[in-house]
Amino acid sequence: MTEQEIARINELARKSKTEEGLTADEKIEQSVLRRKYIDSVVGNLRGNLDNTKIQRPDGTITPLKKEDK
C-alpha cells in the first residue's frame, strides 16, 4: 500500500462527506482501495503473528500455531 493510495482513500472519504458526494466510479475506486488497505493490514498482522514465539515458564520457546476452526 503506497502513500499515494492512502492519500487517495482519505481524499475520497472527505469528498463522500460533502454535499457533492462520490460518483459511481469513485465509489468503486474507494471500495477497491479500502479492500487493498484491509488486506495489507491483515497480511502485516499475520506476518507478525507467524514470527511470534511463546516462552514457557520452564524456559522452552514455542512458535504460535494456527488454530483449526
mmCIF file as Biopython writes it, N, C-alpha, C and O atoms, coordinates in Angstrom:
data_model
#
loop_
_atom_site.group_PDB
_atom_site.id
_atom_site.type_symbol
_atom_site.label_atom_id
_atom_site.label_alt_id
_atom_site.label_comp_id
_atom_site.label_asym_id
_atom_site.label_entity_id
_atom_site.label_seq_id
_atom_site.pdbx_PDB_ins_code
_atom_site.Cartn_x
_atom_site.Cartn_y
_atom_site.Cartn_z
_atom_site.occupancy
_atom_site.B_iso_or_equiv
_atom_site.auth_seq_id
_atom_site.auth_asym_id
_atom_site.pdbx_PDB_model_num
ATOM 1   N N  . MET A ? 1  ? 0.849   -1.161  0.000   1.0 0.0 1  A 1 
ATOM 2   C CA . MET A ? 1  ? 0.000   0.000   0.000   1.0 0.0 1  A 1 
ATOM 3   C C  . MET A ? 1  ? 0.901   1.233   0.000   1.0 0.0 1  A 1 
ATOM 4   O O  . MET A ? 1  ? 1.724   1.404   0.899   1.0 0.0 1  A 1 
ATOM 5   N N  . THR A ? 2  ? 0.747   2.078   -0.996  1.0 0.0 2  A 1 
ATOM 6   C CA . THR A ? 2  ? 1.618   3.244   -1.119  1.0 0.0 2  A 1 
ATOM 7   C C  . THR A ? 2  ? 1.011   4.451   -0.406  1.0 0.0 2  A 1 
ATOM 8   O O  . THR A ? 2  ? -0.178  4.474   -0.088  1.0 0.0 2  A 1 
ATOM 9   N N  . GLU A ? 3  ? 1.841   5.431   -0.168  1.0 0.0 3  A 1 
ATOM 10  C CA . GLU A ? 3  ? 1.382   6.678   0.454   1.0 0.0 3  A 1 
ATOM 11  C C  . GLU A ? 3  ? 0.333   7.373   -0.417  1.0 0.0 3  A 1 
ATOM 12  O O  . GLU A ? 3  ? -0.607  7.981   0.096   1.0 0.0 3  A 1 
ATOM 13  N N  . GLN A ? 4  ? 0.503   7.277   -1.744  1.0 0.0 4  A 1 
ATOM 14  C CA . GLN A ? 4  ? -0.456  7.895   -2.658  1.0 0.0 4  A 1 
ATOM 15  C C  . GLN A ? 4  ? -1.815  7.220   -2.559  1.0 0.0 4  A 1 
ATOM 16  O O  . GLN A ? 4  ? -2.848  7.887   -2.627  1.0 0.0 4  A 1 
ATOM 17  N N  . GLU A ? 5  ? -1.821  5.901   -2.400  1.0 0.0 5  A 1 
ATOM 18  C CA . GLU A ? 5  ? -3.093  5.184   -2.280  1.0 0.0 5  A 1 
ATOM 19  C C  . GLU A ? 5  ? -3.802  5.535   -0.969  1.0 0.0 5  A 1 
ATOM 20  O O  . GLU A ? 5  ? -5.022  5.693   -0.944  1.0 0.0 5  A 1 
ATOM 21  N N  . ILE A ? 6  ? -3.043  5.654   0.104   1.0 0.0 6  A 1 
ATOM 22  C CA . ILE A ? 6  ? -3.624  6.041   1.386   1.0 0.0 6  A 1 
ATOM 23  C C  . ILE A ? 6  ? -4.170  7.469   1.309   1.0 0.0 6  A 1 
ATOM 24  O O  . ILE A ? 6  ? -5.250  7.759   1.825   1.0 0.0 6  A 1 
ATOM 25  N N  . ALA A ? 7  ? -3.414  8.351   0.663   1.0 0.0 7  A 1 
ATOM 26  C CA . ALA A ? 7  ? -3.883  9.727   0.485   1.0 0.0 7  A 1 
ATOM 27  C C  . ALA A ? 7  ? -5.173  9.758   -0.333  1.0 0.0 7  A 1 
ATOM 28  O O  . ALA A ? 7  ? -6.076  10.544  -0.047  1.0 0.0 7  A 1 
ATOM 29  N N  . ARG A ? 8  ? -5.252  8.905   -1.343  1.0 0.0 8  A 1 
ATOM 30  C CA . ARG A ? 8  ? -6.463  8.849   -2.180  1.0 0.0 8  A 1 
ATOM 31  C C  . ARG A ? 8  ? -7.649  8.327   -1.376  1.0 0.0 8  A 1 
ATOM 32  O O  . ARG A ? 8  ? -8.764  8.823   -1.540  1.0 0.0 8  A 1 
ATOM 33  N N  . ILE A ? 9  ? -7.435  7.342   -0.516  1.0 0.0 9  A 1 
ATOM 34  C CA . ILE A ? 9  ? -8.500  6.841   0.361   1.0 0.0 9  A 1 
ATOM 35  C C  . ILE A ? 9  ? -9.037  7.986   1.214   1.0 0.0 9  A 1 
ATOM 36  O O  . ILE A ? 9  ? -10.250 8.163   1.335   1.0 0.0 9  A 1 
ATOM 37  N N  . ASN A ? 10 ? -8.141  8.751   1.796   1.0 0.0 10 A 1 
ATOM 38  C CA . ASN A ? 10 ? -8.545  9.876   2.645   1.0 0.0 10 A 1 
ATOM 39  C C  . ASN A ? 10 ? -9.267  10.955  1.844   1.0 0.0 10 A 1 
ATOM 40  O O  . ASN A ? 10 ? -10.246 11.539  2.309   1.0 0.0 10 A 1 
ATOM 41  N N  . GLU A ? 11 ? -8.776  11.207  0.650   1.0 0.0 11 A 1 
ATOM 42  C CA . GLU A ? 11 ? -9.404  12.201  -0.227  1.0 0.0 11 A 1 
ATOM 43  C C  . GLU A ? 11 ? -10.843 11.790  -0.569  1.0 0.0 11 A 1 
ATOM 44  O O  . GLU A ? 11 ? -11.762 12.606  -0.512  1.0 0.0 11 A 1 
ATOM 45  N N  . LEU A ? 12 ? -11.017 10.536  -0.919  1.0 0.0 12 A 1 
ATOM 46  C CA . LEU A ? 12 ? -12.360 10.043  -1.248  1.0 0.0 12 A 1 
ATOM 47  C C  . LEU A ? 12 ? -13.273 10.055  -0.026  1.0 0.0 12 A 1 
ATOM 48  O O  . LEU A ? 12 ? -14.464 10.341  -0.149  1.0 0.0 12 A 1 
ATOM 49  N N  . ALA A ? 13 ? -12.737 9.752   1.134   1.0 0.0 13 A 1 
ATOM 50  C CA . ALA A ? 13 ? -13.539 9.778   2.363   1.0 0.0 13 A 1 
ATOM 51  C C  . ALA A ? 13 ? -14.017 11.192  2.656   1.0 0.0 13 A 1 
ATOM 52  O O  . ALA A ? 13 ? -15.173 11.395  3.026   1.0 0.0 13 A 1 
ATOM 53  N N  . ARG A ? 14 ? -13.131 12.171  2.493   1.0 0.0 14 A 1 
ATOM 54  C CA . ARG A ? 14 ? -13.525 13.576  2.713   1.0 0.0 14 A 1 
ATOM 55  C C  . ARG A ? 14 ? -14.587 13.998  1.705   1.0 0.0 14 A 1 
ATOM 56  O O  . ARG A ? 14 ? -15.563 14.661  2.057   1.0 0.0 14 A 1 
ATOM 57  N N  . LYS A ? 15 ? -14.387 13.610  0.453   1.0 0.0 15 A 1 
ATOM 58  C CA . LYS A ? 15 ? -15.330 14.001  -0.594  1.0 0.0 15 A 1 
ATOM 59  C C  . LYS A ? 15 ? -16.699 13.353  -0.373  1.0 0.0 15 A 1 
ATOM 60  O O  . LYS A ? 15 ? -17.724 13.966  -0.670  1.0 0.0 15 A 1 
ATOM 61  N N  . SER A ? 16 ? -16.726 12.135  0.139   1.0 0.0 16 A 1 
ATOM 62  C CA . SER A ? 16 ? -18.004 11.445  0.355   1.0 0.0 16 A 1 
ATOM 63  C C  . SER A ? 16 ? -18.838 12.130  1.426   1.0 0.0 16 A 1 
ATOM 64  O O  . SER A ? 16 ? -20.059 11.981  1.451   1.0 0.0 16 A 1 
ATOM 65  N N  . LYS A ? 17 ? -18.189 12.879  2.311   1.0 0.0 17 A 1 
ATOM 66  C CA . LYS A ? 17 ? -18.903 13.577  3.388   1.0 0.0 17 A 1 
ATOM 67  C C  . LYS A ? 17 ? -19.442 14.938  2.960   1.0 0.0 17 A 1 
ATOM 68  O O  . LYS A ? 17 ? -20.177 15.575  3.715   1.0 0.0 17 A 1 
ATOM 69  N N  . THR A ? 18 ? -19.087 15.391  1.762   1.0 0.0 18 A 1 
ATOM 70  C CA . THR A ? 18 ? -19.575 16.681  1.282   1.0 0.0 18 A 1 
ATOM 71  C C  . THR A ? 18 ? -20.918 16.488  0.584   1.0 0.0 18 A 1 
ATOM 72  O O  . THR A ? 18 ? -21.349 15.364  0.329   1.0 0.0 18 A 1 
ATOM 73  N N  . GLU A ? 19 ? -21.564 17.605  0.284   1.0 0.0 19 A 1 
ATOM 74  C CA . GLU A ? 19 ? -22.841 17.563  -0.442  1.0 0.0 19 A 1 
ATOM 75  C C  . GLU A ? 19 ? -22.661 16.936  -1.825  1.0 0.0 19 A 1 
ATOM 76  O O  . GLU A ? 19 ? -23.547 16.249  -2.333  1.0 0.0 19 A 1 
ATOM 77  N N  . GLU A ? 20 ? -21.518 17.183  -2.409  1.0 0.0 20 A 1 
ATOM 78  C CA . GLU A ? 20 ? -21.218 16.677  -3.752  1.0 0.0 20 A 1 
ATOM 79  C C  . GLU A ? 20 ? -21.251 15.151  -3.796  1.0 0.0 20 A 1 
ATOM 80  O O  . GLU A ? 20 ? -21.790 14.569  -4.737  1.0 0.0 20 A 1 
ATOM 81  N N  . GLY A ? 21 ? -20.675 14.500  -2.780  1.0 0.0 21 A 1 
ATOM 82  C CA . GLY A ? 21 ? -20.641 13.050  -2.731  1.0 0.0 21 A 1 
ATOM 83  C C  . GLY A ? 21 ? -19.695 12.449  -3.761  1.0 0.0 21 A 1 
ATOM 84  O O  . GLY A ? 21 ? -18.923 13.152  -4.413  1.0 0.0 21 A 1 
ATOM 85  N N  . LEU A ? 22 ? -19.779 11.136  -3.888  1.0 0.0 22 A 1 
ATOM 86  C CA . LEU A ? 22 ? -18.909 10.417  -4.816  1.0 0.0 22 A 1 
ATOM 87  C C  . LEU A ? 22 ? -19.699 9.963   -6.037  1.0 0.0 22 A 1 
ATOM 88  O O  . LEU A ? 22 ? -20.892 9.670   -5.955  1.0 0.0 22 A 1 
ATOM 89  N N  . THR A ? 23 ? -19.003 9.914   -7.170  1.0 0.0 23 A 1 
ATOM 90  C CA . THR A ? 23 ? -19.609 9.349   -8.371  1.0 0.0 23 A 1 
ATOM 91  C C  . THR A ? 23 ? -19.570 7.829   -8.246  1.0 0.0 23 A 1 
ATOM 92  O O  . THR A ? 23 ? -18.925 7.295   -7.343  1.0 0.0 23 A 1 
ATOM 93  N N  . ALA A ? 24 ? -20.247 7.142   -9.136  1.0 0.0 24 A 1 
ATOM 94  C CA . ALA A ? 24 ? -20.269 5.675   -9.112  1.0 0.0 24 A 1 
ATOM 95  C C  . ALA A ? 24 ? -18.851 5.109   -9.278  1.0 0.0 24 A 1 
ATOM 96  O O  . ALA A ? 24 ? -18.474 4.155   -8.598  1.0 0.0 24 A 1 
ATOM 97  N N  . ASP A ? 25 ? -18.075 5.706   -10.184 1.0 0.0 25 A 1 
ATOM 98  C CA . ASP A ? 25 ? -16.693 5.246   -10.396 1.0 0.0 25 A 1 
ATOM 99  C C  . ASP A ? 25 ? -15.839 5.474   -9.155  1.0 0.0 25 A 1 
ATOM 100 O O  . ASP A ? 25 ? -15.002 4.638   -8.816  1.0 0.0 25 A 1 
ATOM 101 N N  . GLU A ? 26 ? -16.045 6.601   -8.475  1.0 0.0 26 A 1 
ATOM 102 C CA . GLU A ? 26 ? -15.273 6.893   -7.268  1.0 0.0 26 A 1 
ATOM 103 C C  . GLU A ? 26 ? -15.659 5.942   -6.133  1.0 0.0 26 A 1 
ATOM 104 O O  . GLU A ? 26 ? -14.805 5.563   -5.332  1.0 0.0 26 A 1 
ATOM 105 N N  . LYS A ? 27 ? -16.923 5.556   -6.057  1.0 0.0 27 A 1 
ATOM 106 C CA . LYS A ? 27 ? -17.349 4.595   -5.037  1.0 0.0 27 A 1 
ATOM 107 C C  . LYS A ? 27 ? -16.678 3.248   -5.255  1.0 0.0 27 A 1 
ATOM 108 O O  . LYS A ? 27 ? -16.259 2.593   -4.301  1.0 0.0 27 A 1 
ATOM 109 N N  . ILE A ? 28 ? -16.578 2.840   -6.515  1.0 0.0 28 A 1 
ATOM 110 C CA . ILE A ? 28 ? -15.902 1.583   -6.834  1.0 0.0 28 A 1 
ATOM 111 C C  . ILE A ? 28 ? -14.423 1.680   -6.486  1.0 0.0 28 A 1 
ATOM 112 O O  . ILE A ? 28 ? -13.857 0.764   -5.889  1.0 0.0 28 A 1 
ATOM 113 N N  . GLU A ? 29 ? -13.798 2.796   -6.861  1.0 0.0 29 A 1 
ATOM 114 C CA . GLU A ? 29 ? -12.382 3.014   -6.550  1.0 0.0 29 A 1 
ATOM 115 C C  . GLU A ? 29 ? -12.155 2.986   -5.039  1.0 0.0 29 A 1 
ATOM 116 O O  . GLU A ? 29 ? -11.191 2.389   -4.560  1.0 0.0 29 A 1 
ATOM 117 N N  . GLN A ? 30 ? -13.044 3.632   -4.298  1.0 0.0 30 A 1 
ATOM 118 C CA . GLN A ? 30 ? -12.934 3.674   -2.848  1.0 0.0 30 A 1 
ATOM 119 C C  . GLN A ? 30 ? -13.029 2.260   -2.258  1.0 0.0 30 A 1 
ATOM 120 O O  . GLN A ? 30 ? -12.267 1.898   -1.362  1.0 0.0 30 A 1 
ATOM 121 N N  . SER A ? 31 ? -13.963 1.482   -2.769  1.0 0.0 31 A 1 
ATOM 122 C CA . SER A ? 31 ? -14.142 0.115   -2.293  1.0 0.0 31 A 1 
ATOM 123 C C  . SER A ? 31 ? -12.900 -0.734  -2.566  1.0 0.0 31 A 1 
ATOM 124 O O  . SER A ? 31 ? -12.456 -1.488  -1.701  1.0 0.0 31 A 1 
ATOM 125 N N  . VAL A ? 32 ? -12.348 -0.609  -3.759  1.0 0.0 32 A 1 
ATOM 126 C CA . VAL A ? 32 ? -11.142 -1.373  -4.126  1.0 0.0 32 A 1 
ATOM 127 C C  . VAL A ? 32 ? -9.960  -0.965  -3.245  1.0 0.0 32 A 1 
ATOM 128 O O  . VAL A ? 32 ? -9.218  -1.820  -2.762  1.0 0.0 32 A 1 
ATOM 129 N N  . LEU A ? 33 ? -9.789  0.334   -3.039  1.0 0.0 33 A 1 
ATOM 130 C CA . LEU A ? 33 ? -8.672  0.816   -2.220  1.0 0.0 33 A 1 
ATOM 131 C C  . LEU A ? 33 ? -8.834  0.393   -0.756  1.0 0.0 33 A 1 
ATOM 132 O O  . LEU A ? 33 ? -7.856  0.026   -0.105  1.0 0.0 33 A 1 
ATOM 133 N N  . ARG A ? 34 ? -10.049 0.444   -0.247  1.0 0.0 34 A 1 
ATOM 134 C CA . ARG A ? 34 ? -10.284 0.015   1.135   1.0 0.0 34 A 1 
ATOM 135 C C  . ARG A ? 34 ? -9.973  -1.464  1.302   1.0 0.0 34 A 1 
ATOM 136 O O  . ARG A ? 34 ? -9.350  -1.855  2.288   1.0 0.0 34 A 1 
ATOM 137 N N  . ARG A ? 35 ? -10.398 -2.292  0.351   1.0 0.0 35 A 1 
ATOM 138 C CA . ARG A ? 35 ? -10.128 -3.727  0.421   1.0 0.0 35 A 1 
ATOM 139 C C  . ARG A ? 35 ? -8.626  -3.977  0.388   1.0 0.0 35 A 1 
ATOM 140 O O  . ARG A ? 35 ? -8.115  -4.814  1.132   1.0 0.0 35 A 1 
ATOM 141 N N  . LYS A ? 36 ? -7.915  -3.246  -0.478  1.0 0.0 36 A 1 
ATOM 142 C CA . LYS A ? 36 ? -6.465  -3.400  -0.577  1.0 0.0 36 A 1 
ATOM 143 C C  . LYS A ? 36 ? -5.797  -3.010  0.750   1.0 0.0 36 A 1 
ATOM 144 O O  . LYS A ? 36 ? -4.853  -3.666  1.189   1.0 0.0 36 A 1 
ATOM 145 N N  . TYR A ? 37 ? -6.294  -1.939  1.385   1.0 0.0 37 A 1 
ATOM 146 C CA . TYR A ? 37 ? -5.753  -1.487  2.661   1.0 0.0 37 A 1 
ATOM 147 C C  . TYR A ? 37 ? -5.988  -2.544  3.746   1.0 0.0 37 A 1 
ATOM 148 O O  . TYR A ? 37 ? -5.075  -2.874  4.504   1.0 0.0 37 A 1 
ATOM 149 N N  . ILE A ? 38 ? -7.201  -3.065  3.815   1.0 0.0 38 A 1 
ATOM 150 C CA . ILE A ? 38 ? -7.534  -4.080  4.822   1.0 0.0 38 A 1 
ATOM 151 C C  . ILE A ? 38 ? -6.675  -5.321  4.620   1.0 0.0 38 A 1 
ATOM 152 O O  . ILE A ? 38 ? -6.149  -5.877  5.584   1.0 0.0 38 A 1 
ATOM 153 N N  . ASP A ? 39 ? -6.533  -5.755  3.379   1.0 0.0 39 A 1 
ATOM 154 C CA . ASP A ? 39 ? -5.704  -6.927  3.088   1.0 0.0 39 A 1 
ATOM 155 C C  . ASP A ? 39 ? -4.254  -6.689  3.506   1.0 0.0 39 A 1 
ATOM 156 O O  . ASP A ? 39 ? -3.588  -7.600  3.998   1.0 0.0 39 A 1 
ATOM 157 N N  . SER A ? 40 ? -3.771  -5.477  3.312   1.0 0.0 40 A 1 
ATOM 158 C CA . SER A ? 40 ? -2.415  -5.127  3.693   1.0 0.0 40 A 1 
ATOM 159 C C  . SER A ? 40 ? -2.238  -5.197  5.211   1.0 0.0 40 A 1 
ATOM 160 O O  . SER A ? 40 ? -1.249  -5.746  5.697   1.0 0.0 40 A 1 
ATOM 161 N N  . VAL A ? 41 ? -3.190  -4.646  5.955   1.0 0.0 41 A 1 
ATOM 162 C CA . VAL A ? 41 ? -3.114  -4.655  7.420   1.0 0.0 41 A 1 
ATOM 163 C C  . VAL A ? 41 ? -3.186  -6.092  7.941   1.0 0.0 41 A 1 
ATOM 164 O O  . VAL A ? 41 ? -2.412  -6.472  8.820   1.0 0.0 41 A 1 
ATOM 165 N N  . VAL A ? 42 ? -4.104  -6.884  7.408   1.0 0.0 42 A 1 
ATOM 166 C CA . VAL A ? 42 ? -4.247  -8.275  7.836   1.0 0.0 42 A 1 
ATOM 167 C C  . VAL A ? 42 ? -2.970  -9.061  7.511   1.0 0.0 42 A 1 
ATOM 168 O O  . VAL A ? 42 ? -2.515  -9.867  8.322   1.0 0.0 42 A 1 
ATOM 169 N N  . GLY A ? 43 ? -2.401  -8.829  6.342   1.0 0.0 43 A 1 
ATOM 170 C CA . GLY A ? 43 ? -1.162  -9.510  5.965   1.0 0.0 43 A 1 
ATOM 171 C C  . GLY A ? 43 ? -0.015  -9.162  6.891   1.0 0.0 43 A 1 
ATOM 172 O O  . GLY A ? 43 ? 0.767   -10.033 7.274   1.0 0.0 43 A 1 
ATOM 173 N N  . ASN A ? 44 ? 0.091   -7.884  7.253   1.0 0.0 44 A 1 
ATOM 174 C CA . ASN A ? 44 ? 1.148   -7.469  8.182   1.0 0.0 44 A 1 
ATOM 175 C C  . ASN A ? 44 ? 0.953   -8.101  9.553   1.0 0.0 44 A 1 
ATOM 176 O O  . ASN A ? 44 ? 1.914   -8.552  10.177  1.0 0.0 44 A 1 
ATOM 177 N N  . LEU A ? 45 ? -0.288  -8.132  10.020  1.0 0.0 45 A 1 
ATOM 178 C CA . LEU A ? 45 ? -0.579  -8.743  11.317  1.0 0.0 45 A 1 
ATOM 179 C C  . LEU A ? 45 ? -0.275  -10.233 11.288  1.0 0.0 45 A 1 
ATOM 180 O O  . LEU A ? 45 ? 0.313   -10.771 12.227  1.0 0.0 45 A 1 
ATOM 181 N N  . ARG A ? 46 ? -0.678  -10.900 10.206  1.0 0.0 46 A 1 
ATOM 182 C CA . ARG A ? 46 ? -0.411  -12.334 10.080  1.0 0.0 46 A 1 
ATOM 183 C C  . ARG A ? 46 ? 1.100   -12.593 10.082  1.0 0.0 46 A 1 
ATOM 184 O O  . ARG A ? 46 ? 1.567   -13.546 10.705  1.0 0.0 46 A 1 
ATOM 185 N N  . GLY A ? 47 ? 1.854   -11.749 9.390   1.0 0.0 47 A 1 
ATOM 186 C CA . GLY A ? 47 ? 3.303   -11.898 9.372   1.0 0.0 47 A 1 
ATOM 187 C C  . GLY A ? 47 ? 3.911   -11.743 10.758  1.0 0.0 47 A 1 
ATOM 188 O O  . GLY A ? 47 ? 4.822   -12.483 11.132  1.0 0.0 47 A 1 
ATOM 189 N N  . ASN A ? 48 ? 3.403   -10.778 11.517  1.0 0.0 48 A 1 
ATOM 190 C CA . ASN A ? 48 ? 3.897   -10.590 12.884  1.0 0.0 48 A 1 
ATOM 191 C C  . ASN A ? 48 ? 3.566   -11.787 13.759  1.0 0.0 48 A 1 
ATOM 192 O O  . ASN A ? 48 ? 4.405   -12.250 14.532  1.0 0.0 48 A 1 
ATOM 193 N N  . LEU A ? 49 ? 2.340   -12.289 13.638  1.0 0.0 49 A 1 
ATOM 194 C CA . LEU A ? 49 ? 1.937   -13.434 14.456  1.0 0.0 49 A 1 
ATOM 195 C C  . LEU A ? 49 ? 2.706   -14.692 14.069  1.0 0.0 49 A 1 
ATOM 196 O O  . LEU A ? 49 ? 3.026   -15.510 14.931  1.0 0.0 49 A 1 
ATOM 197 N N  . ASP A ? 50 ? 3.005   -14.853 12.788  1.0 0.0 50 A 1 
ATOM 198 C CA . ASP A ? 50 ? 3.776   -16.018 12.343  1.0 0.0 50 A 1 
ATOM 199 C C  . ASP A ? 50 ? 5.181   -16.023 12.932  1.0 0.0 50 A 1 
ATOM 200 O O  . ASP A ? 50 ? 5.787   -17.085 13.075  1.0 0.0 50 A 1 
ATOM 201 N N  . ASN A ? 51 ? 5.698   -14.864 13.270  1.0 0.0 51 A 1 
ATOM 202 C CA . ASN A ? 51 ? 7.046   -14.766 13.833  1.0 0.0 51 A 1 
ATOM 203 C C  . ASN A ? 51 ? 7.053   -14.602 15.344  1.0 0.0 51 A 1 
ATOM 204 O O  . ASN A ? 51 ? 8.098   -14.327 15.935  1.0 0.0 51 A 1 
ATOM 205 N N  . THR A ? 52 ? 5.887   -14.769 15.976  1.0 0.0 52 A 1 
ATOM 206 C CA . THR A ? 52 ? 5.781   -14.627 17.430  1.0 0.0 52 A 1 
ATOM 207 C C  . THR A ? 52 ? 6.009   -15.984 18.091  1.0 0.0 52 A 1 
ATOM 208 O O  . THR A ? 52 ? 5.497   -17.010 17.644  1.0 0.0 52 A 1 
ATOM 209 N N  . LYS A ? 53 ? 6.779   -15.959 19.150  1.0 0.0 53 A 1 
ATOM 210 C CA . LYS A ? 53 ? 7.072   -17.182 19.893  1.0 0.0 53 A 1 
ATOM 211 C C  . LYS A ? 53 ? 6.685   -16.965 21.362  1.0 0.0 53 A 1 
ATOM 212 O O  . LYS A ? 53 ? 6.720   -15.845 21.871  1.0 0.0 53 A 1 
ATOM 213 N N  . ILE A ? 54 ? 6.320   -18.052 22.018  1.0 0.0 54 A 1 
ATOM 214 C CA . ILE A ? 54 ? 5.922   -18.001 23.425  1.0 0.0 54 A 1 
ATOM 215 C C  . ILE A ? 54 ? 6.997   -18.693 24.253  1.0 0.0 54 A 1 
ATOM 216 O O  . ILE A ? 54 ? 7.421   -19.807 23.947  1.0 0.0 54 A 1 
ATOM 217 N N  . GLN A ? 55 ? 7.428   -18.004 25.314  1.0 0.0 55 A 1 
ATOM 218 C CA . GLN A ? 55 ? 8.383   -18.619 26.221  1.0 0.0 55 A 1 
ATOM 219 C C  . GLN A ? 55 ? 7.615   -19.160 27.428  1.0 0.0 55 A 1 
ATOM 220 O O  . GLN A ? 55 ? 6.951   -18.412 28.145  1.0 0.0 55 A 1 
ATOM 221 N N  . ARG A ? 56 ? 7.718   -20.440 27.632  1.0 0.0 56 A 1 
ATOM 222 C CA . ARG A ? 56 ? 7.022   -21.126 28.731  1.0 0.0 56 A 1 
ATOM 223 C C  . ARG A ? 56 ? 7.792   -20.926 30.037  1.0 0.0 56 A 1 
ATOM 224 O O  . ARG A ? 56 ? 8.974   -20.583 30.016  1.0 0.0 56 A 1 
ATOM 225 N N  . PRO A ? 57 ? 7.125   -21.138 31.170  1.0 0.0 57 A 1 
ATOM 226 C CA . PRO A ? 57 ? 7.818   -20.983 32.464  1.0 0.0 57 A 1 
ATOM 227 C C  . PRO A ? 57 ? 9.053   -21.869 32.614  1.0 0.0 57 A 1 
ATOM 228 O O  . PRO A ? 57 ? 9.981   -21.518 33.343  1.0 0.0 57 A 1 
ATOM 229 N N  . ASP A ? 58 ? 9.071   -23.020 31.926  1.0 0.0 58 A 1 
ATOM 230 C CA . ASP A ? 58 ? 10.245  -23.897 32.022  1.0 0.0 58 A 1 
ATOM 231 C C  . ASP A ? 58 ? 11.388  -23.450 31.109  1.0 0.0 58 A 1 
ATOM 232 O O  . ASP A ? 58 ? 12.441  -24.086 31.081  1.0 0.0 58 A 1 
ATOM 233 N N  . GLY A ? 59 ? 11.186  -22.352 30.357  1.0 0.0 59 A 1 
ATOM 234 C CA . GLY A ? 59 ? 12.239  -21.808 29.513  1.0 0.0 59 A 1 
ATOM 235 C C  . GLY A ? 59 ? 12.160  -22.214 28.056  1.0 0.0 59 A 1 
ATOM 236 O O  . GLY A ? 59 ? 12.878  -21.660 27.223  1.0 0.0 59 A 1 
ATOM 237 N N  . THR A ? 60 ? 11.299  -23.176 27.726  1.0 0.0 60 A 1 
ATOM 238 C CA . THR A ? 60 ? 11.176  -23.582 26.328  1.0 0.0 60 A 1 
ATOM 239 C C  . THR A ? 60 ? 10.453  -22.506 25.526  1.0 0.0 60 A 1 
ATOM 240 O O  . THR A ? 60 ? 9.588   -21.796 26.040  1.0 0.0 60 A 1 
ATOM 241 N N  . ILE A ? 61 ? 10.826  -22.404 24.267  1.0 0.0 61 A 1 
ATOM 242 C CA . ILE A ? 61 ? 10.226  -21.420 23.374  1.0 0.0 61 A 1 
ATOM 243 C C  . ILE A ? 61 ? 9.522   -22.166 22.257  1.0 0.0 61 A 1 
ATOM 244 O O  . ILE A ? 61 ? 10.106  -23.018 21.587  1.0 0.0 61 A 1 
ATOM 245 N N  . THR A ? 62 ? 8.240   -21.822 22.069  1.0 0.0 62 A 1 
ATOM 246 C CA . THR A ? 62 ? 7.463   -22.475 21.019  1.0 0.0 62 A 1 
ATOM 247 C C  . THR A ? 62 ? 6.782   -21.406 20.149  1.0 0.0 62 A 1 
ATOM 248 O O  . THR A ? 62 ? 6.298   -20.393 20.655  1.0 0.0 62 A 1 
ATOM 249 N N  . PRO A ? 63 ? 6.756   -21.650 18.853  1.0 0.0 63 A 1 
ATOM 250 C CA . PRO A ? 63 ? 6.077   -20.682 17.981  1.0 0.0 63 A 1 
ATOM 251 C C  . PRO A ? 63 ? 4.558   -20.818 18.095  1.0 0.0 63 A 1 
ATOM 252 O O  . PRO A ? 63 ? 4.043   -21.882 18.437  1.0 0.0 63 A 1 
ATOM 253 N N  . LEU A ? 64 ? 3.853   -19.729 17.805  1.0 0.0 64 A 1 
ATOM 254 C CA . LEU A ? 64 ? 2.394   -19.789 17.769  1.0 0.0 64 A 1 
ATOM 255 C C  . LEU A ? 64 ? 1.978   -20.671 16.611  1.0 0.0 64 A 1 
ATOM 256 O O  . LEU A ? 64 ? 2.639   -20.691 15.572  1.0 0.0 64 A 1 
ATOM 257 N N  . LYS A ? 65 ? 0.899   -21.394 16.778  1.0 0.0 65 A 1 
ATOM 258 C CA . LYS A ? 65 ? 0.382   -22.247 15.715  1.0 0.0 65 A 1 
ATOM 259 C C  . LYS A ? 65 ? -0.996  -21.768 15.326  1.0 0.0 65 A 1 
ATOM 260 O O  . LYS A ? 65 ? -1.734  -21.217 16.143  1.0 0.0 65 A 1 
ATOM 261 N N  . LYS A ? 66 ? -1.336  -21.987 14.061  1.0 0.0 66 A 1 
ATOM 262 C CA . LYS A ? 66 ? -2.676  -21.637 13.610  1.0 0.0 66 A 1 
ATOM 263 C C  . LYS A ? 66 ? -3.676  -22.574 14.263  1.0 0.0 66 A 1 
ATOM 264 O O  . LYS A ? 66 ? -3.450  -23.779 14.380  1.0 0.0 66 A 1 
ATOM 265 N N  . GLU A ? 67 ? -4.780  -21.989 14.683  1.0 0.0 67 A 1 
ATOM 266 C CA . GLU A ? 67 ? -5.826  -22.781 15.349  1.0 0.0 67 A 1 
ATOM 267 C C  . GLU A ? 67 ? -6.784  -23.324 14.304  1.0 0.0 67 A 1 
ATOM 268 O O  . GLU A ? 67 ? -7.235  -22.585 13.429  1.0 0.0 67 A 1 
ATOM 269 N N  . ASP A ? 68 ? -7.096  -24.597 14.388  1.0 0.0 68 A 1 
ATOM 270 C CA . ASP A ? 68 ? -8.070  -25.199 13.480  1.0 0.0 68 A 1 
ATOM 271 C C  . ASP A ? 68 ? -9.458  -24.742 13.892  1.0 0.0 68 A 1 
ATOM 272 O O  . ASP A ? 68 ? -9.796  -24.702 15.075  1.0 0.0 68 A 1 
ATOM 273 N N  . LYS A ? 69 ? -10.248 -24.402 12.894  1.0 0.0 69 A 1 
ATOM 274 C CA . LYS A ? 69 ? -11.619 -23.949 13.186  1.0 0.0 69 A 1 
ATOM 275 C C  . LYS A ? 69 ? -12.609 -25.026 12.916  1.0 0.0 69 A 1 
ATOM 276 O O  . LYS A ? 69 ? -13.809 -24.824 13.106  1.0 0.0 69 A 1 
#
